[in-house]
């Protein structure tokens, strides 16, 4: 099953389906790609977590 990594909007706690846990803004959570989570994203309560890519290293002093 496809999954989404989401985090809650600041100041919001979103209940997870089937478990006694909440999604908060403290840490991203991996959840199944279900309509419930998609609706919460459409409402703005959940945000898709984009893992920040490492900054590209610049090559100082190299000439091409």
ZIJOQUI-V64567 format. One record per residue. N is the residue number from 1. SS is DSSP state (H for helix, E for strand, L for the rest). PSI is psi in whole degrees, 0 to 359 (999 if undefined). NEAR is the number of other C-alpha atoms within 12 Angstrom. Layout:
BEGIN
N_SS_PSI_NEAR / N_SS_PSI_NEAR
END
This chain:
BEGIN
1_L_138_8 / 2_L_144_9 / 3_E_163_16 / 4_E_146_24 / 5_E_119_23 / 6_E_162_33 / 7_E_148_33 / 8_E_152_30 / 9_L_149_24 / 10_L_129_16 / 11_L_4_14 / 12_L_142_19 / 13_L_124_22 / 14_E_125_31 / 15_E_140_21 / 16_L_150_23 / 17_L_133_17 / 18_L_358_10 / 19_L_157_10 / 20_L_73_9 / 21_L_158_13 / 22_E_149_23 / 23_E_124_30 / 24_L_185_22 / 25_L_5_21 / 26_L_323_15 / 27_L_144_19 / 28_L_152_22 / 29_E_146_27 / 30_E_126_24 / 31_E_157_29 / 32_E_149_18 / 33_L_83_19 / 34_L_157_17 / 35_H_325_14 / 36_H_310_20 / 37_H_324_30 / 38_H_320_21 / 39_H_317_15 / 40_H_327_26 / 41_H_317_23 / 42_H_326_14 / 43_H_344_15 / 44_L_3_20 / 45_L_328_25 / 46_E_145_35 / 47_E_141_30 / 48_E_129_25 / 49_L_120_21 / 50_L_111_13 / 51_L_119_13 / 52_L_131_7 / 53_L_145_8 / 54_L_145_6 / 55_L_137_6 / 56_L_136_7 / 57_L_133_7 / 58_L_147_8 / 59_L_91_8 / 60_L_137_7 / 61_L_354_6 / 62_L_138_6 / 63_L_139_6 / 64_L_999_5
END
